[in-house]
Amino acid sequence: MSIMSVNTTRRNFLRSTAGLLGIAALGKSCAPAKKMPLLSFSTLGCPNWSFQEIVQFAANHSYNGIEIRGIQKEMDLPLCPEFSAQHIRASMNLLEDKGVKLVNLGASASLHSKDPAERLKNIDEGKRFIDLAAALKCPYVRIFPNDFPENQERNETIGLIVSGLGELGQHAKGTGVRVLMESHGKVVYINDLKTIMDAAKSDTVGLVWDIANMWSATKESPADAYATLKEYIYHTHIKDLKVEGDKISYALLGRGNTPIFEAIDLLAKGGYAGYYSWEWEKRWHPEIEEPEIALADYVVAMNKHFA
């Protein structure tokens, strides 16, 4: 073969190869980006941080949202200075400037008690949180079911929880807020949750699925829980635990032995569009990892899993 023929062949090869590489690059750039989950964290994980520190951390670590469960140990959120009439606009502006959403306000209200004074106190708290959420344009308020007292018949307690959800749901009508009952306390079995949610069904009522709360107590499978309750799930609490007999300890995501990723995958494949909210309970367990570590690690672990 002549040198000219060799050079011509080489030029054709390079031209062809460049074209293929260009097509490959174009194909890669045009491929749809993988949908990443919406991530938030509960402020239980950073009980000593100021509101500004909370929002700045969320922005710096690519969180989409924040779930407020206390600010610097003030758990009654309507009493927080950041949400007072004087400061609420500045707080909302800070969130907007940093591109972070408020996704849920965590109340302590529980609906199981039939004591009139106790019941009034809890219902009143729920309503005050709904009013604050409406002012903040926050979509959800979390409340607890929360117990099956020994001095109450089980069905009576379920009726009290249902009626409480109904009253709070009615208060939320027209506000843009939905009241979410968390799977929490003794109300964590699939059938109990299904009974309550079916009876309280409303366009202003839903469920927070706390996967670890349920599984650690009941050992019922996430697949069964999701299949039964998915129509009611608007928000999730994500945590990982090391469960060894009666001993339960908190673990960074993926370091425990709860079936947490099984549940996360069920949600993602089922079209869940809500937040996966990391609930690192530093407020109640001061011995666990510091928030700078645990809250940053969650984003890395979730992005690695979804990638």
TORTI-682577 format. One line per field, with one value per residue: z, y, x of N, C-alpha, C, O in turn; residue in one letter. Coordinates in steps of 0.1 Angstrom, whole numbers, plus 5000, padded with zeros to 4 digits. Each point is the difference from the previous one (the first is absolute). Layout:
BEGIN
n.Z	(Z ...)
n.Y	(Y ...)
n.X	(X ...)
ca.Z	(Z ...)
ca.Y	(Y ...)
ca.X	(X ...)
c.Z	(Z ...)
c.Y	(Y ...)
c.X	(X ...)
o.Z	(Z ...)
o.Y	(Y ...)
o.X	(X ...)
rest	(a ...)
This chain:
BEGIN
n.Z	(5000 4983 4994 4977 4990 5001 4986 4979 4996 4997 4979 4983 5000 4992 4977 4990 5000 4985 4979 4996 4996 4979 4985 4998 4989 4978 4991 4999 4982 4983 5005 4998 5005 5008 4997 5003 5015 5005 4998 5016 5010 5012 5003 4993 4978 5000 5015 4992 4985 4992 5005 5011 5022 5012 5004 5017 5021 5009 5007 5021 5013 4992 5019 5000 5015 5006 5012 4998 5008 4996 5015 4992 4989 4984 5018 5016 4984 5006 5011 4983 5012 5000 5019 5010 5013 5021 5009 5006 5003 5020 5016 5000 5010 5022 5010 5002 5018 5019 4996 5018 4997 5001 5011 5016 5004 5010 4993 5017 4985 5020 4985 5010 5003 5018 5006 5012 5022 5009 5005 5018 5019 5004 5009 5023 5013 5004 5015 5021 5006 5007 5020 5016 5005 5012 5022 5010 5002 5021 4986 5010 5005 5011 4994 5022 4997 5007 5007 5012 5002 5017 5003 4983 4999 4997 5003 5022 5007 4996 5015 5018 4998 5001 5020 5012 4995 5009 5021 5005 4998 5017 5018 4996 5009 4979 5012 4992 5017 5000 5006 5010 4993 5019 4983 5014 5010 5010 4996 5006 5013 4989 5011 5014 4994 4997 5018 5010 4992 5005 5020 5000 4991 4993 4993 5019 4988 5017 4983 5022 4980 5020 4982 5002 4995 4978 4983 5003 4991 4979 4994 5005 4987 4996 4996 5018 5011 4990 5001 5020 5002 4986 5002 5015 4987 5020 5017 4996 5011 4996 5002 5009 4997 5019 4984 5021 4986 5021 4992 5011 4980 5009 4981 4999 4989 5004 5015 4991 5017 5001 5001 5011 4999 5017 5021 5007 5004 5021 5017 5004 5010 5022 4996 5014 5006 5014 5019 4993 5014 4994 5005 4997 5008 4985 4987 4986 4981 5020 5007 4994 4983 4999 5009 5014 5019 5020 5009 5011 5021 5015 5004 5016 5021 5008 5006 5020 5019 5006 5012)
n.Y	(4988 5010 5011 5002 4982 4998 5012 4991 4983 5006 5008 4985 4990 5011 5000 4982 4997 5012 4991 4984 5006 5007 4983 4991 5012 4998 4982 5002 5011 4985 4991 4986 5022 4992 4988 5021 4987 4998 5015 4984 5020 4981 5015 4983 5002 5015 4983 4993 4986 5014 5015 5017 4998 5004 5021 5011 4994 5009 5021 5003 4995 5021 5012 4982 4984 5013 4985 5014 4997 5019 5015 4990 4981 5015 4990 5015 4984 4992 4983 4986 5004 4980 4991 5011 5008 4999 4979 5002 5021 5009 4996 5012 5020 4999 4997 5018 5014 4991 5011 5013 4978 5014 4985 5009 4999 5001 4992 5013 5015 4999 4983 4994 5019 4987 4998 5002 4996 4979 4991 5007 4990 4980 4997 5004 4983 4982 5004 4996 4979 4992 5005 4987 4980 5001 5003 4979 4999 4998 4988 5000 4987 5002 4981 5004 4979 4987 5003 4984 5020 4999 5022 4994 5004 4979 4986 4994 4984 4979 4991 4991 4979 4982 4994 4987 4978 4987 4994 4983 4980 4994 4992 4979 4994 4991 4982 4983 5001 4990 4992 5005 4983 5007 4992 5000 5002 5006 5022 4979 4996 4984 4981 4999 4994 4978 4987 5000 4989 4978 4994 4998 4980 5006 5016 4993 4982 5000 4992 4998 5000 4994 5004 5017 5020 5005 5008 5021 5012 5009 5015 5017 4983 5004 4980 4987 5003 4993 4979 4996 5003 4984 4986 4986 4985 5010 4986 5009 4981 5015 4978 5006 4980 5006 4985 5008 4987 4997 4989 5020 4995 5020 5002 5001 5019 4985 5015 5007 4998 5022 4992 5008 4987 4985 5006 5001 4980 4993 5008 4993 4980 5005 5005 4986 5012 4983 5010 5003 4996 5012 4978 5019 4979 5015 5006 4984 5005 5010 4981 5006 4986 5007 5017 5011 4989 5002 5020 5003 4991 5012 5020 5002 5000 5020 5017 4998 5006 5022 5004)
n.X	(5009 4987 5019 5003 5009 5023 5014 5002 5014 5022 5006 5004 5021 5019 5003 5010 5022 5011 5000 5015 5021 5003 5003 5021 5016 5000 5011 5023 5010 5001 5019 4983 4996 5019 4981 5005 5010 4978 5016 4995 4999 5003 4984 4987 4999 4983 5000 5020 4991 5016 4985 5009 5002 4982 4993 5010 4993 4981 5000 5007 4981 4998 5001 4986 5006 4983 5011 4982 5021 4988 4995 5019 4995 5002 4991 5001 4997 4980 5009 4998 5018 5010 4990 5017 4984 5008 4996 4979 4994 5004 4984 4981 5002 4999 4980 4987 5004 4991 4981 4995 4997 4982 5012 5012 4978 5019 4980 4994 4991 4990 5000 5019 5010 4996 5021 4981 5004 4999 4980 4989 5007 4992 4980 4998 5007 4987 4984 5006 4999 4980 4993 5009 4991 4981 5001 5002 4978 4993 5013 5020 4982 5020 4988 4996 5009 5017 4979 5011 4989 5015 5005 5014 4978 5007 4983 5000 5014 4995 4985 5010 5009 4987 4992 5015 5001 4985 5003 5015 4992 4987 5011 5004 4980 5005 5007 4988 4985 5020 4979 5020 4987 5008 5013 4983 5020 4981 5003 5003 4982 5010 5000 5017 5021 5003 5004 5020 5018 5000 5007 5023 4994 5021 4985 4989 4994 5015 5013 5003 5010 4991 5013 5014 4991 4997 5014 5007 4984 5000 5016 4987 4992 5022 5010 5005 5020 5019 5006 5009 5022 5006 4982 5008 5011 5001 5000 5020 4997 5016 4996 5020 4992 5009 4993 5003 4987 5008 5018 4995 5009 5005 4988 5022 4994 4983 4995 4981 4984 5001 4979 5018 5018 4999 5004 5022 5010 4997 5012 5021 5003 5000 5021 5010 4982 4995 4993 5021 4983 5018 4995 5011 4995 5008 4983 4995 5011 4998 4990 4980 5001 5021 4990 5016 4998 4990 5002 5019 5003 4988 5008 5016 4994 4993 5014 5010 4989 4997 5018)
ca.Z	(5000 5000 5012 4999 5003 5014 5006 4997 5009 5014 5001 5000 5013 5011 4998 5005 5014 5006 4999 5010 5013 5001 5002 5013 5009 4998 5006 5014 5005 4998 5009 5011 5013 5010 5010 5013 5010 5008 5013 5011 5013 5012 5009 5012 4998 5003 5010 5005 4989 4998 4988 4989 4998 4995 4986 4993 4999 4990 4987 4997 4997 4989 5005 4993 5010 5014 5009 5013 5012 5010 4997 5013 5011 5001 4992 4997 4989 5000 5010 4995 4995 4985 4994 5006 4990 4997 4993 4991 4986 4998 5000 4987 4990 5001 4993 4986 4995 5000 4992 5008 5004 5012 4995 5010 5014 5009 5013 5010 5003 5000 4999 5005 5014 5001 5011 4993 5000 4992 4986 4995 4999 4988 4988 4998 4995 4986 4993 5000 4990 4986 4997 4997 4987 4990 4999 4994 4987 5002 4996 5009 5015 5005 5013 5005 5003 5001 5010 5003 5014 5005 5006 4989 4990 4988 4990 5005 4997 4986 4997 5005 4991 4987 5002 5001 4986 4993 5005 4995 4986 4998 5003 4989 4987 4994 5004 4992 5009 5002 5013 4998 5011 4999 5006 5012 5013 4999 4988 4990 4993 4987 5000 5008 4992 4989 5006 5003 4988 4993 5007 5000 4987 4997 4992 5008 5010 4994 5009 4999 5002 5006 4997 5011 5012 4998 4999 5013 5010 4995 4990 4988 4989 4993 4989 5005 5004 4989 4991 5007 5005 4991 4996 5011 5003 4994 5005 5006 5010 4997 5009 5000 5014 5003 5009 5005 5011 5006 4999 4987 5000 4988 4991 4987 4990 4995 5010 5009 4994 4996 4986 4996 4986 4994 5000 4991 4986 4998 4998 4987 4988 5001 4996 5011 4996 5012 5006 5008 5010 5009 5014 5009 5012 5009 5011 5010 5002 4998 4999 4986 4992 4999 4988 4989 4994 4997 4990 4987 4995 4994 4986 4992 5000 4991 4986 4995 4998 4988 4988)
ca.Y	(5012 5012 5009 5009 4991 4998 5013 5002 4991 5005 5012 4995 4994 5010 5007 4991 4999 5013 5000 4991 5006 5011 4995 4995 5011 5006 4991 5001 5013 5001 4990 5007 4999 4991 5008 4999 5002 5012 4998 5010 4994 5005 5008 4992 4996 5012 5008 5012 5009 5011 4999 5004 4989 4988 5003 5001 4987 4993 5005 4996 4986 4996 4995 5007 5005 4998 4997 5007 4993 5007 5009 5002 4993 5004 4990 5006 5009 5013 5008 5003 5013 5001 4999 5010 5009 5009 4994 4989 5004 4999 4985 4995 5005 4992 4987 5002 5004 4988 4990 4989 5000 4994 4989 4995 5004 4989 5003 4990 4997 4986 4999 4988 5002 5004 5010 5012 5011 4995 5000 5014 5006 4994 5005 5014 5001 4997 5012 5011 4996 5002 5015 5004 4994 5008 5013 4998 4993 4987 4992 4990 5000 4986 4998 4986 4994 4996 4989 4992 5000 4988 5003 5003 4990 5003 5007 5013 5008 5002 5010 5013 5004 5004 5012 5011 5003 5007 5014 5008 5000 5010 5013 5002 5003 5013 5006 4995 4992 4986 4995 4987 4992 4992 4986 5004 4995 4986 4999 4997 4988 5003 4999 5011 5012 4999 5002 5015 5008 4998 5007 5014 5004 5013 5007 5008 4990 4990 4992 5000 4987 4998 4986 4993 5000 4988 4987 4996 4995 4989 4991 4999 5004 5013 4998 5000 5014 5009 4996 5003 5014 5010 5011 5010 5005 5013 5004 4988 5002 4990 4998 4986 4995 4987 4994 4987 4995 5012 5012 5007 5011 5007 4997 5007 4993 4988 4993 4993 4987 5001 4999 5014 5002 4993 5009 5011 4996 4998 5014 5006 4993 5002 5014 5009 5012 5008 5001 4990 5009 4994 5003 4997 5005 5005 5007 4990 4991 5008 4992 4995 5008 5014 5003 5002 4987 4992 5006 5000 4987 4995 5004 4991 4986 4999 5002 4987 4989 5003 5000)
ca.X	(4991 5008 4999 4988 4988 5000 4995 4985 4993 5001 4992 4986 4998 4999 4987 4989 5001 4996 4986 4994 5002 4991 4986 4999 4999 4987 4990 5001 4995 4985 4994 4992 5007 4994 4993 5006 4989 4999 5006 4999 5004 4992 5008 5004 5014 5009 4992 5006 5002 4990 4993 5009 5010 4992 4997 5012 5005 4991 5004 5013 5001 4990 4987 4989 4990 5002 4988 5003 4996 5008 5011 5007 4993 4986 4992 4987 5004 4994 5007 5014 5002 5002 4987 4991 4995 5011 5011 4996 5003 5015 5003 4996 5010 5012 4998 4999 5014 5008 4994 4996 4986 4995 4992 4992 5002 4998 4994 5000 4986 4996 4985 4994 4995 4986 4999 4996 5010 5011 4996 4999 5014 5007 4993 5004 5014 4999 4995 5010 5011 4994 5000 5013 5004 4993 5008 5013 4998 5006 4988 4996 5002 5001 4995 5001 4987 5014 5001 4988 5000 4995 4986 4991 4998 5008 4992 4998 5012 5000 4990 5005 5010 4993 4993 5010 5005 4989 4999 5011 4999 4990 5006 5009 4993 5002 5012 5011 5007 4995 5004 5005 5003 5012 5001 5008 4996 4995 4992 5010 4997 4994 4985 4995 5002 4991 4987 4999 5001 4987 4989 5002 5004 4997 5010 5010 5006 5008 5008 5014 5005 5013 5003 5008 4991 4991 5007 5007 4990 4990 5007 4992 5009 4997 4991 4986 4996 4999 4988 4988 4999 5007 4992 4999 5013 5004 5013 5007 5011 5010 5011 5005 5002 5005 4991 5006 4992 4993 5008 4998 5008 5000 5011 5000 4993 5007 5009 4991 4995 4986 4998 4997 5001 4988 4988 5003 4998 4985 4994 5005 4995 4986 4997 5000 5006 5002 5014 5007 5004 5009 4997 5011 4994 5010 4993 4997 5011 5012 5012 5002 5009 4997 4992 5008 5004 4989 4992 5008 5001 4987 4999 5010 4995 4988 5004 5007 4990 4992 5009)
c.Z	(5000 5012 4999 5004 5015 5007 4998 5009 5014 5002 5001 5014 5011 4998 5005 5015 5007 4999 5010 5014 5002 5002 5014 5011 5000 5007 5015 5005 4999 5009 5011 5013 5009 5010 5014 5010 5006 5014 5010 5012 5010 5009 5014 4999 5004 5010 5005 4989 4999 4986 4988 4997 4993 4984 4992 4998 4989 4986 4996 4997 4991 5005 4993 5011 5014 5007 5014 5011 5012 4995 5013 5012 5003 4991 4996 4989 4999 5009 4995 4995 4985 4993 5006 4988 4996 4991 4989 4985 4997 4999 4987 4989 5000 4993 4985 4994 4999 4992 5008 5004 5014 4996 5010 5013 5009 5014 5010 5004 4998 5001 5008 5013 4999 5011 4993 4999 4991 4985 4994 4998 4987 4988 4998 4995 4985 4991 4999 4990 4986 4996 4997 4987 4989 4998 4994 4986 5001 4998 5011 5015 5005 5014 5003 5002 5015 5009 5000 5015 5006 5006 4989 4991 4987 4990 5004 4997 4985 4996 5004 4990 4987 5002 5001 4986 4992 5004 4995 4985 4996 5002 4988 4987 4995 5004 4992 5009 5001 5014 4998 5013 4998 5006 5012 5013 4998 4988 4988 4992 4987 5001 5008 4992 4988 5005 5002 4987 4991 5006 4999 4987 4996 4991 5009 5011 4992 5010 4998 5003 5006 5000 5012 5013 4999 5001 5013 5010 4995 4992 4988 4989 4994 4988 5003 5004 4989 4991 5007 5002 4990 4996 5010 5003 4993 5005 5007 5010 4997 5011 5000 5015 5000 5011 5004 5013 5005 4999 4987 5001 4986 4992 4988 4989 4993 5009 5011 4993 4997 4985 4993 4985 4992 4999 4991 4986 4996 4997 4986 4988 5000 4996 5011 4997 5012 5005 5008 5011 5011 5014 5009 5013 5011 5012 5012 5004 4998 4998 4985 4993 4999 4987 4988 4992 4995 4989 4986 4994 4993 4985 4992 4998 4990 4985 4994 4997 4987 4987 4995)
c.Y	(5012 5008 5009 4992 4999 5013 5003 4991 5005 5012 4995 4994 5010 5008 4992 4999 5012 5001 4991 5005 5012 4995 4994 5011 5006 4991 5001 5013 5001 4990 5007 4999 4991 5009 4997 5003 5013 4997 5011 4994 5007 5007 4993 4997 5011 5009 5012 5011 5011 4997 5003 4989 4987 5002 5000 4986 4992 5004 4995 4986 4995 4993 5009 5006 4998 4997 5005 4992 5007 5009 5004 4996 5006 4992 5006 5010 5013 5010 5004 5015 5001 5000 5010 5010 5009 4994 4990 5003 4998 4985 4994 5005 4992 4987 5002 5003 4988 4989 4987 5002 4995 4989 4994 5006 4989 5005 4988 4994 4985 4999 4989 5002 5005 5010 5014 5011 4996 5001 5014 5006 4995 5005 5015 5001 4997 5012 5011 4997 5001 5014 5005 4995 5008 5013 4998 4993 4986 4990 4990 5003 4986 5000 4985 4994 4999 4987 4992 4998 4987 5002 5004 4988 5004 5008 5014 5010 5003 5011 5014 5006 5005 5013 5012 5004 5007 5015 5009 5001 5011 5014 5004 5003 5014 5007 4996 4991 4986 4995 4985 4993 4991 4986 5001 4994 4986 4998 4999 4987 5004 5001 5012 5013 5000 5003 5015 5008 4999 5008 5015 5006 5014 5006 5009 4991 4990 4994 5004 4985 5000 4985 4993 4999 4987 4987 4995 4995 4988 4990 4997 5006 5013 4998 4999 5013 5009 4997 5004 5014 5011 5012 5012 5006 5013 5005 4987 5005 4988 5000 4985 4997 4987 4994 4986 4996 5012 5013 5006 5012 5007 4997 5010 4992 4989 4993 4992 4987 5001 4999 5013 5002 4993 5009 5012 4996 4998 5013 5005 4993 5001 5014 5010 5013 5009 5000 4987 5007 4993 5004 4995 5006 5004 5007 4990 4991 5008 4993 4996 5011 5015 5003 5003 4988 4993 5006 5001 4986 4995 5004 4991 4986 4999 5002 4988 4989 5003 5001 4986)
c.X	(5009 4998 4988 4988 4999 4995 4986 4992 5000 4991 4985 4997 4998 4987 4988 5000 4995 4985 4993 5001 4990 4986 4999 4999 4986 4989 5001 4994 4985 4993 4993 5008 4991 4993 5005 4988 5001 5005 4997 5005 4992 5010 5002 5015 5010 4994 5007 5003 4990 4993 5009 5010 4993 4999 5013 5006 4993 5004 5014 5002 4989 4988 4990 4991 5004 4987 5003 4994 5008 5011 5007 4992 4986 4991 4987 5002 4993 5007 5014 5000 5000 4986 4990 4996 5011 5011 4997 5004 5015 5004 4996 5009 5013 4999 4999 5014 5009 4995 4996 4985 4997 4990 4990 5002 4996 4994 5001 4986 4998 4985 4994 4993 4985 4998 4997 5011 5012 4997 4999 5014 5007 4993 5004 5014 5000 4995 5009 5011 4994 5000 5014 5005 4993 5008 5013 4999 5007 4989 4995 5002 4999 4994 5002 4987 4997 5001 4987 5000 4993 4986 4990 4998 5006 4992 4996 5011 5001 4990 5004 5011 4993 4992 5009 5005 4989 4999 5011 5000 4990 5006 5010 4993 5003 5013 5012 5009 4993 5005 5005 5002 5012 4998 5009 4994 4995 4991 5009 4997 4992 4985 4994 5001 4989 4986 4997 5000 4987 4989 5001 5002 4994 5010 5009 5006 5008 5009 5015 5004 5014 5003 5006 4991 4991 5008 5006 4990 4992 5007 4991 5008 4996 4991 4986 4995 4997 4987 4987 4997 5004 4991 4999 5014 5004 5014 5006 5010 5010 5010 5004 5004 5008 4991 5006 4992 4991 5008 4999 5009 5000 5013 4999 4994 5009 5009 4992 4995 4985 4999 4997 5001 4990 4988 5003 4998 4986 4994 5004 4993 4984 4996 4998 5007 5003 5015 5004 5007 5008 4997 5011 4997 5010 4994 4997 5011 5013 5013 5003 5008 4995 4993 5009 5004 4987 4991 5007 5001 4987 4999 5009 4994 4987 5003 5008 4990 4992 5008 5002)
o.Z	(5008 5008 5010 5006 5006 5009 5009 5006 5007 5011 5009 5005 5008 5010 5007 5006 5010 5010 5006 5007 5011 5008 5007 5009 5010 5007 5007 5011 5007 5001 5006 5003 5000 5006 5004 4997 5000 5007 4996 5001 4999 5002 5009 5010 5001 4997 5006 5003 5004 4993 4990 4989 4992 4993 4988 4989 4991 4991 4988 4992 5000 4993 4997 4997 5003 4997 5006 5001 5006 4990 5009 5010 5009 4988 4991 5004 4997 4999 5007 4992 4994 4988 4997 4990 4988 4992 4993 4993 4990 4992 4994 4991 4990 4993 4993 4989 4990 4998 4995 5003 5005 4994 4997 5004 4999 5008 4995 5008 4990 5008 4998 5004 4992 5002 4992 4990 4993 4992 4989 4990 4993 4990 4988 4991 4992 4990 4990 4993 4991 4989 4991 4992 4989 4988 4992 4994 4990 5006 5000 5003 4996 5009 4991 5002 5003 5000 4994 5006 4994 5001 5004 4997 4996 4994 4991 4995 4996 4991 4993 4997 4994 4991 4995 4997 4993 4992 4995 4995 4990 4992 4998 4990 5008 4995 5000 4995 5001 5002 4994 5009 4990 5010 4998 5000 4995 4997 4992 4990 5001 4995 4997 5000 4997 4993 4997 4999 4994 4993 5000 4998 5002 5000 4994 5010 4989 5012 4989 5010 4993 5008 5004 5007 5010 5008 5004 5009 5008 4999 4993 5001 4999 4997 4993 4997 5000 4997 4993 5000 5002 4997 4997 5007 4987 4993 5004 4999 5001 5004 4995 5007 4991 5011 4991 5011 4992 5003 4989 5010 4990 5005 4996 5001 4996 4997 5008 4990 4999 4993 4993 4994 4989 4990 4993 4992 4989 4991 4993 4991 4989 5000 4998 4995 4998 4992 5006 4998 5007 5004 5005 5002 5011 5011 5011 5010 4990 4995 4997 5005 5000 4990 4988 4988 4988 4991 4990 4988 4990 4992 4989 4990 4993 4992 4989 4990 4992 4989 4990)
o.Y	(5001 4998 5002 5005 5000 4999 5005 5004 4999 5001 5006 5002 4999 5003 5005 5001 5000 5005 5004 5000 5001 5006 5002 4999 5004 5005 4999 5000 5007 5000 5009 4989 5001 5009 4989 5007 5007 4991 5012 4988 5012 4996 5005 4998 4997 5012 5009 5011 4998 4992 4993 4996 4994 4991 4995 4997 4993 4992 4997 4996 4988 4992 5012 5010 4993 5006 4996 4998 4993 4996 5006 5007 4995 5001 4995 5012 5010 5012 5008 5004 5010 5004 4999 5000 5005 5007 4995 4991 4995 4996 4992 4993 4998 4996 4992 4995 4999 4990 4989 5011 4992 5003 4993 5004 4995 5005 4989 4991 4994 5008 4998 4992 5007 5005 5004 5007 5009 5004 5002 5007 5007 5003 5004 5009 5007 5002 5007 5009 5004 5004 5008 5007 5003 5004 5009 4998 4996 5001 4996 5008 4993 5009 4992 5007 5007 4994 5004 4990 4996 4990 5004 4993 5011 5009 5008 5011 5011 5008 5010 5012 5010 5008 5011 5012 5009 5008 5011 5010 5007 5010 5011 5004 5010 5011 5006 4995 5000 5002 4992 5005 4993 4998 5000 4997 4991 4989 5009 4997 5009 5009 5005 5008 5011 5008 5006 5009 5009 5006 5007 5012 5003 4995 5007 5005 4996 5001 5002 4994 5003 4993 4989 4990 4993 4991 4989 4992 4991 4988 4990 5010 5004 5008 5006 5004 5007 5008 5003 5005 5011 5011 5011 5010 5000 5008 4991 5011 4989 5010 4992 5008 4992 5004 4991 5004 5006 5010 4994 5008 4993 4998 5003 4987 5003 4990 4994 4996 4990 5004 5002 5007 5004 5001 5005 5008 5002 5002 5006 5007 4999 5003 5011 5000 5012 4995 4994 5005 4991 5012 4989 5012 4995 5000 5004 4994 4998 5006 4996 5011 5002 4993 4996 5000 4996 4993 4999 4999 4992 4992 4996 4995 4990 4993 4996 4993 4990 4998 4998)
o.X	(5010 4991 4993 4991 4989 4991 4993 4990 4990 4993 4992 4989 4990 4993 4991 4989 4993 4994 4990 4991 4995 4993 4990 4992 4995 4991 4989 4993 4993 4988 5005 5005 4988 5006 4999 4991 5010 4994 5001 5003 4995 5012 5007 5006 5012 4997 4993 5005 4988 5004 4999 5003 5006 5002 5001 5006 5006 5002 5003 5009 4997 4994 5002 4994 5010 4990 5009 4987 5009 5007 4994 4999 4994 5001 4994 5003 5007 4998 5007 4992 4996 5000 4988 5006 5001 5006 5008 5004 5004 5009 5008 5002 5006 5009 5006 5003 5008 5007 5001 4996 5008 4990 4991 5012 4989 5007 5004 4999 5003 4994 4988 4992 4996 4989 5008 5002 5006 5008 5005 5002 5006 5007 5002 5002 5006 5005 5001 5005 5008 5003 5001 5006 5007 5002 5005 5010 5006 4989 4989 5009 4990 5003 5002 4990 4990 5010 4990 5005 4990 4992 4989 5010 4999 5005 4998 4998 5003 5003 4997 5000 5004 5001 4997 5002 5003 4998 4998 5003 5002 4997 5002 5007 4999 5002 5010 5011 4988 5012 4992 5007 5001 4992 5012 4988 5007 4995 5002 5007 4992 4994 4990 4990 4995 4992 4990 4991 4995 4992 4990 5004 4988 5012 5009 5006 4997 4998 5005 4997 5010 4995 4996 5001 4998 4996 5000 5004 4997 4995 5002 5007 4988 4992 4991 4989 4990 4993 4990 4989 4998 5004 4997 5000 5000 5006 4993 5006 4996 5006 4992 5005 4999 5000 5001 5003 4993 4994 5002 5000 4997 5010 4989 5000 5011 5006 5006 5006 4993 5010 4990 4992 4996 4994 4990 4994 4995 4992 4992 4996 4994 4988 4995 5011 5004 5009 4991 5011 4995 5001 4999 5001 5001 5005 5001 5000 5006 5010 5011 5003 4988 5002 4996 5003 5000 4996 4994 4999 5001 4996 4996 5001 4999 4995 4998 5001 4998 4995 5007)
rest	(m s i m s v n t t r r n f l r s t a g l l g i a a l g k s c a p a k k m p l l s f s t l g c p n w s f q e i v q f a a n h s y n g i e i r g i q k e m d l p l c p e f s a q h i r a s m n l l e d k g v k l v n l g a s a s l h s k d p a e r l k n i d e g k r f i d l a a a l k c p y v r i f p n d f p e n q e r n e t i g l i v s g l g e l g q h a k g t g v r v l m e s h g k v v y i n d l k t i m d a a k s d t v g l v w d i a n m w s a t k e s p a d a y a t l k e y i y h t h i k d l k v e g d k i s y a l l g r g n t p i f e a i d l l a k g g y a g y y s w e w e k r w h p e i e e p e i a l a d y v v a m n k h f a)
